[in-house]
Amino acid sequence: MSAIANAPAHDHHDDHGHHHKETFITKYIFSQDHKMIAKQYLITGLIMGIIGIAMSILFRIQLAWPEQSFWVFEALLGDRWAPDGVMSPSIYLALVTIHGTIMVFFVLTAGLSGTFSNLLIPLQIGARDMASGFLNMVSYWLFFLSSVIMLASLFVESGPAMAGWTIYPPLSALPEAISGSGTGMTLWLVSMAIFIASSLLGSLNYIVTVINLRTEGMSMTRLPLTIWAFFVTAIIGVVSFPVLLSAALLLIMDRSFGTSFFLSDIFIKGEVLSHQGGSPVLFEHLFWFLGHPEVYIVLLPALGITSEVIATNSRKPIFGYRAMVASILAIAFLSTIVWGHHMFISGMNPFLGSVFTFTTLLIAIPSAVKSFNYITTLWKGNLQMNPGMLFSIGLVSTFITGGLTGIILGDSTLDINVHDTYFVVAHFHLVMGISALYGLFAGVYHWFPKMFGRMMNKNLGYVHFWVTAVGAYGVFFPMHFIGIAGLPRRYYTNTNFPYFDDYADVNVIITVAAIITALVQLVFLYNFFNSIFFGKKAVQNPWKSNTLEWTTPVEHIHGNWPGKIPAVYRWAYDYSKTGEDGEYVIKGQDFVSQITPLQEGEEELNH
């Protein structure tokens, strides 16, 4: 139980529902209400996602039909980057770079965590709002500014960044190296510095809110697993994001101020670089110290959402609550000591490589605990197969299939054979990209009634799930095989290598699957925006769920609850709970809200 939750400071906001009239600007633009900020994050993330997916379709078309002319290239890329409709190698690298950056940071990090941490933390712990509404607003607008700067880099004359989303020096450190190392690279670094500031402000807000503003009775062991996931994700972000910020700032200094943190013994046009003594491998260490925790900054919120959706729609208590919490904490710790598995071929000492192999394989244990617990929760449950549930089950599937290939990449002796091939692309897109997107979709379908007061169309949701599920495996499953065959990633075309001619048809199959998967996202977008205005009006608790957010009115008020914040008497997963007489605890109702006091003779589950 939180002592601070009972302090007078927590209750003096009881009149939030009776604020003076807000203007359009204070309500919808510079809002300090966590629910509105969640919507801002979600819609901005969706727009960035559309741009990121569109880029992937462009370079997939190039890979399937290399060096052929397409009107879409000429229309979108112009004569400079696609003369006569043929994509140039430079813009191919730029599309790969910006696609990766947008999807990893702007969609899966900010779009997923920013949306649902903002929406659910105050609602599920019983708080009026975030600890600081002003910092919350600032964190969103910094995210928005960084998004605008990243997109602006697409329009500079020399082109956007072209060094891959990992922006390894020396390509990224020398403005004269390639066209994308100029102004576009500078804008990339500025955008990421602002993005990191946004993430840190948000993360600190989430941590303080969970620790300080829990309602009466809401002990840490009564928190829903969603809150545990968001809380630990924020801690990982605070620990690891500053390291990437330092790498970006040092890279800016190398580019603009003559320092040599990442540059050594480089010849440019026959002349030795005037400043030397640094190491590009140092940048790799700094980047991946954020880069691998970033996988779990993306994944843990999706796993937390899945925990809630699966328990609710299985009508069963989540299996192994304490084990799930322990696995979240273990993943958070281990994620900070495995970054070296991205660098097995960087000349790393083989003994150090074996240490990173050990810690990487160790992280499979808490990940497996989560997977088995999801499956056990589903087992013999009264499954409600709505779109949110389907995407949650889809996440369990891709998390397992993607995780299994991670065992290969985490072993230094095996990784060397498939490093920088399509095997790596297939692995991290399944385990990180698709799994996290499934978590995002599950969360949108499940909490849409809470965000907008209306229901999404279930049938369109089914179409969206099944085509996406088949299409995603159609894209990434074949990539494992061409990766094992040695097909390198990030190559504009493989036509110069006769050895790979046999795999040209596979690239066509992958591209067709990618186009179909991208097009079906239009069904989701139509469903989403149409339902905001014309969807069936939601009831207060449409999924018959136990958590606190479903005790608030359907109509949004700034402050969440119109009167006193309700107290909590039980954990979040009392589904299908029966008494000694075999009847449900509350007659005719297979769920018990957290605000329902224990009945006479009822014992709280020892979870």
Salt bridges, closest charged atoms under 4 A:
ASP14 OD1 - ARG128 NH2 2.34
ASP33 OD1 - LYS35 NZ 3.10
ASP129 OD2 - HIS558 NE2 2.94
ASP415 OD2 - HIS419 ND1 3.54
ASP420 OD1 - ARG489 NE 2.88
ASP574 OD2 - ARG570 NH1 2.83
ASP574 OD2 - LYS577 NZ 3.97
ASP590 OD1 - ARG315 NH2 2.88
GLU602 OE2 - ARG570 NH1 2.67
GLU602 OE2 - LYS577 NZ 2.84
GLU604 OE1 - ARG222 NH2 2.95
